[in-house]
């Protein structure tokens, strides 16, 4: 059984090595600390020696894949943020999302664009809301 200090240390490690932490990490800290440690060990081993440019391209590939798989917005948002932190411009990221979304369909594109909006233009209206419904078009 992990102590509270061990759980907290591993959660802080997630954020330090990844640049993000989500609820799934906190969940693992509570129910399966060994799984979280393993995840962190793998992440460090895979990313420790990447250059900034390599990390940027890795994150752009992840975004394309996650958009195509229609991952949840928050998951894509994490990697939009990470790609930008690694040097990708908002325009580069937008193009990746637009292209991957074109292959995967409208819902995939919308999830990706919503993630982009949350990172770069939270002032814009969400893509994921019904703005208006009418029966006018049925007449």
Secondary structure in CASP SS format (residue, H / E / C, confidence):
PFRMAT SS
TARGET T0000
AUTHOR 0000-0000-0000
METHOD secondary structure of the structure
MODEL  1
X C 1.00
X C 1.00
X C 1.00
X H 1.00
X H 1.00
X H 1.00
X H 1.00
X H 1.00
X H 1.00
X H 1.00
X H 1.00
X H 1.00
X H 1.00
X H 1.00
X H 1.00
X H 1.00
X H 1.00
X H 1.00
X C 1.00
X C 1.00
X C 1.00
X C 1.00
X H 1.00
X H 1.00
X H 1.00
X H 1.00
X H 1.00
X H 1.00
X H 1.00
X H 1.00
X H 1.00
X C 1.00
X H 1.00
X H 1.00
X H 1.00
X H 1.00
X H 1.00
X H 1.00
X H 1.00
X H 1.00
X H 1.00
X H 1.00
X H 1.00
X H 1.00
X H 1.00
X H 1.00
X H 1.00
X C 1.00
X C 1.00
X C 1.00
X C 1.00
X H 1.00
X H 1.00
X H 1.00
X H 1.00
X H 1.00
X H 1.00
X H 1.00
X H 1.00
X H 1.00
X H 1.00
X H 1.00
X H 1.00
X H 1.00
X H 1.00
X H 1.00
X H 1.00
X H 1.00
X C 1.00
X C 1.00
X C 1.00
X C 1.00
X H 1.00
X H 1.00
X H 1.00
X H 1.00
X H 1.00
X H 1.00
X H 1.00
X H 1.00
X H 1.00
X H 1.00
X H 1.00
X H 1.00
X H 1.00
X C 1.00
X C 1.00
X C 1.00
X C 1.00
X H 1.00
X H 1.00
X H 1.00
X H 1.00
X H 1.00
X H 1.00
X H 1.00
X H 1.00
X H 1.00
X H 1.00
X H 1.00
X H 1.00
X H 1.00
X H 1.00
X H 1.00
X C 1.00
X H 1.00
X H 1.00
X H 1.00
X H 1.00
X H 1.00
X H 1.00
X H 1.00
X H 1.00
X H 1.00
X H 1.00
X H 1.00
X H 1.00
X H 1.00
X H 1.00
X H 1.00
X C 1.00
X C 1.00
X C 1.00
X C 1.00
X C 1.00
X C 1.00
X C 1.00
X C 1.00
X C 1.00
X C 1.00
X C 1.00
X C 1.00
X C 1.00
X C 1.00
X C 1.00
X H 1.00
X H 1.00
X H 1.00
X C 1.00
END
